[in-house]
Amino acid sequence: EMVRIDPGADCFTDTLRVTLSHPEPDVAIHYTLDGSLPDLNSPRYSEPITIGETTWVTAIAVRPGVTCLVDSTDSTRASIPHW
């Protein structure tokens, strides 16, 4: 499953606190804030992110033990990126 990004709002004023979650509790969530595709070197989510300007939040969930990502469509190692 894809990472859930809340709130789902695409418009805000001032700042917005963004949370990332996934139904599987033991996955690692990696994210980027520039619209690029996250990978294992991207920041690992650990607490809500506060944004204050137009930002593309992109996230993936990675199964435990995965040490590299390969292009794959079966999503057995990592979720499909979600913006």
HELIX and SHEET records of a PDB file:
SHEET    1   A 3 ARG A   4  ASP A   6  0                                        
SHEET    2   A 3 LEU A  16  SER A  21 -1                                        
SHEET    3   A 3 ILE A  49  ILE A  51 -1                                        
SHEET    1   B 2 ALA A  28  THR A  32  0                                        
SHEET    2   B 2 THR A  58  VAL A  62 -1                                        
END                                                                             
